[in-house]
């Protein structure tokens, strides 16, 4: 069975809102480095952080995160 890979649309959604990585990080009380790592796919956010990102960007969870 093929392994599912957790992916996200964070960068595109962030850019659509004209937010810098730092501004988004500030909005969700995390670091810019964490936002970078999530965007690159090298870090999977906690459920809490994923929820806060969805709220900050005003999107549904399934519009930001998906399995490939």
Secondary structure, 3 states (H helix, E strand, C coil): CCCCCEEECHHHHHHHCCCCHHHHHHHCCCCHHHHHHHHHCCCCCCHHHHHHHHHHHCCCHHHHEEEC
